[in-house]
C-alpha cells in the first residue's frame, strides 16, 4: 500500500487551482473574490491572496481584471 502525504503547500496548490477555475468561469462576477477563496477552502482572505500570488505570480484581483 502506498501513502501520500499532502503538505500545506500541496493542499494550497489544489485550492488555488480550484479558485483559478472559479474565477475563470465566473464571468458575471456573481461571487466576490473573498467568496471564491472561501469556496476553495481558504479560511482567510490573506491566506487566499498569499497562496494565489505565490503559486501564480499575480493576485486574484489582477487575474479577474485580465479576464
N, C-alpha and C positions, 0 to 999 in steps of 0.2 A: 504494500500500500504506500502511496506517495502522499505526502502532506505539503501543502502550500502555505507559506507564511506570508501574510499580507502586511506590509509596513504601512505606516500612516501616509507615507509618500505615494505608495501604490493605490491606497484607498482614495486619496485626494485626486490622483490622476483619473481614476474612474469617475469620480464626482465631477471633475472639470469636463471630462468628455461628455457626460450627460448634460451638464449645463450649457456647453457649447452647442449641442444638438437642440436643446430647448430654445436657446437664443436664435439659432438659425431658422427655426420653424415657427417662431412667434412674431410673424411679420406685422401683425396688428398691435403689437405691444400690449397685449391683454395682461401679461404678467409683469410685475416690476422686476428689476434686476435682483433685488433682495429676495423676492418671492421665488425666482428661479434658483437662487443659491440655496434657499431652504428646501425647495422641491428636489434638489440634487443631493441633499444630505448634510449641508453645511449648517452649523449651529449659530454662526455669527457672520455678519457682513464682512468684517475684517478678515476672517479666515477664508471666506469665499474669494474676496478680491485678491488676497495674497497668493492663494493657490492658483487661481486663474492666471494671474500675471507671471508667476514663477514657471508655470507649465507652458504657456502660450506666448509670453512676451508682451502682452497688452492686457488692459483691463477689460472687464465685461462691458463697461460703458463704451469704450473705444471700439470694441467689436460690434456692438449694436449700431453705433453711428456709421460704421463702414458698410453695413449690410442693409 
